[in-house]
Amino acid sequence: MSTIWNSIFRKTAVAAAALTVMSVCAGMLPAQSINNDVKSQLDQFVRRGTEVRFEGYLTGYSYWDNTPPGSAAIARPVLRRQAGGTGTYNDPVTIAVGHAIRRGRQTLDFPAGTRFYIERLRKYAIVEDVCGDGHQPQNGPCHTGKNGRPWLDIYIGGKRNSVRDTERCMNRLTGMQPIRLNPRRGYPVARGEISASGCQVFGPVS
């Protein structure tokens, strides 16, 4: 399980410009704040399986600051029993999303199995974990978002790297960036564990 509390204060905050949620096929969706209207619009794309490109806040979590630390445990297995993935469409990287617990019921911001494409990392990702701990994770940053944008937390691995190296890697990828929900096949992929590449980043994908 991703624990954003262990790493949020050491990550580099990036100021948000005026950003939009943008459908690849169907015009513009305002994303000035994470409110029920914007969330419901994104939910519609999830249900329809329609690709949509939006600006989101991405952070990373590693083998060393996972919950429990020193593990690849995940809360919502879909393709695997532990966090991993090389970033291809068929082997997407585990990603954690915010969640809420109300009256003993857990609801993820994006359902387990939802796929994303992270343009700057050239990785496909899949929801298999949750971001935020405690009895009221809905009060934490992963659920409430960053500067009005959805917050996603991607697993970078790092078992064979030092804690310091994984922290540098996570700082490198942290920030606002374009993300695709329900991505089609065929986008460029930099295959392999994120941490092993030193968190290599790329430009936008057209």
N, C-alpha and C positions, 0 to 999 in steps of 0.2 A: 504494500500500500504506500502510495506517495504521501509524504508528510511535508507539506510546504512550510510548516512552522519551523522546521530545522534549518531551512535554507533561505527563507524569504528575505531576511535582513542582510544577507551577504550578497544578494544578487543585484545587478545594476538596474536601476529603474530607468525607463526610457519615457521621455515626455511624449504624450500623444498629440498628433496633429488632428485636424478635422478629417475624420476617416468615415468610410461607408461600408455597409454590407452590400455586396453586389452580386446579383444573380448572373451566371454565365449566359443564361438564355432570356431572362425576363426582367430587365430593368433594374431599378435601384431600390434598396431598402435602407431607410435611415437607421443608424446605430448610434445615436447620440448618448444613449444610456441603456444599461441592462434593465429593462423593465418588462412587464408581462407581455406587452405588444411585440417587442423585438424577439423575445424568447419564443413566443407563439409562432412568429414568422419562421424562425429557424426550425422549430419543431415541424412545421409543415413540410419543409424541404427534407427533413429526416424521414418523415413518413412516406413522402412521394418518391424518395430515392433520387431526387433531382440534384444535380451538381450546383453548388453555389460557392462563390468566392467571397470571403469576408476578411476583415482585419481583426486579428486576435492577438492576445498577449500569450507568448510562449515562454515557459520556464522548463527546466529539466530536473530530474531526480535520478540518483545513482544507486548502485549496489550498496554504497556506504551510508547513505542517508535515507534509505527506504525504511518502511515500518514492517517488520523489525529491522534495525540496522544490520548491515552485513548479510543481506538476503535479496533474492529476486522475487519475493512473495507478491502476489497480486490478489485483489479482492473479487474480481469478476472475470474469471478465465473464459476465454472464447476459443482461441486457436491453440493455446498452450497452457500449461499449469504454472509457469513462471514467466516473469517479464523477459522480453527478448525481441527478436526480429531483426532482419537485415535491411528492411525498408522497401522491399519490392512489393508489388501489388499482392502477390500470393503469400508473402511473409512480412506483413507490416509490423512496424515497431509498436510495442505496447505504449499506450498513452493514458494518462489519468485525467479525469474531469471532476469538477465540483459536484457535490451532492448535498441533499438535505435529509434529515431524519426528523419526521414529525409523527407523533403518536406511535412510535416504534416502527414506522415504515420508512424505508430508504428509497429515495428517488434520485437517480443520476441526472445531471444536466443534459447529457447526451446518452442514449441507451448503450449498454454494452454491445459491442459489435459494430458500432458506428465507425465509418472509415473517414480519414482525413488525408490530405496531401500537404506536407509542409514544404513550401517552395524553397525557402532559404537552405533547408537541409537536404532537399531532393530525396525525401523519404515519404512513403506511405505509412500511415499509422492507424491503429485500431484501438478503440476503447476497451480496456481490460482491467482498469484499476480506477480507484477514486483518490481524489486529492483533498486533503483536509481531515483532521482527526477530531475526536471528542464527541460529546453527545449532541452538539448543535453545530455541525459543520457548515450549515447554511449561514452562519454568522462569520465565517472565515472568508479570506480573499478569493479562494478558488471558485466559490459559488457566487459571490457578489461581483466578481470580475475586476478588471483593472481599467480605470478611466473609462468606464462604460463599455468595455469590450469583453467578450468571452475569454476565459483563462483556461489554457490547456497546459499540462505538465507531462513532458515526454521522458521516457526511460532512456538513459544514455549508457547503461551498463557500468563498466569501470571496475569490475572485479580484479582485473589484472593491472589496474592503475592505482596510483596513490590517491589518498583522499584529496590532497592539494591539487593534483592534476584534474580530478573530476570536478572540483570546485571551479577551477579555471575554465573548464569546458562548459559548465553550466552557465557561468557568467557570460561566456562568448555568445551563446545562442539566445540568451534572455532578451526579450523585447517585443514590441509590436511588429507584426509582420503579416503578409498575406497567407491565408490558409484556405484550402478547398475542402468543403464538406461533400461527401458522396462523390469522390473524384472518379473520373473514368480511368481506364487502363491507358498506359502508354506515355505517361509523363516521365521525364528524365529521372534516373535513380542513381544515387551514389550508394552502392551496396555495402553493407557491413555495420558493425556496432558503431554508434555515434562517438562514444568516448575513445575508441581505438583510433579514430581518424583525427582526434584532437578537436572535435566539434567543427569540422570543416563547414563553412557556409558559402552560399552561392547567391547570385542575383535572382531577380524575379523570373518566373516562367511565363512566357506569353501563351 
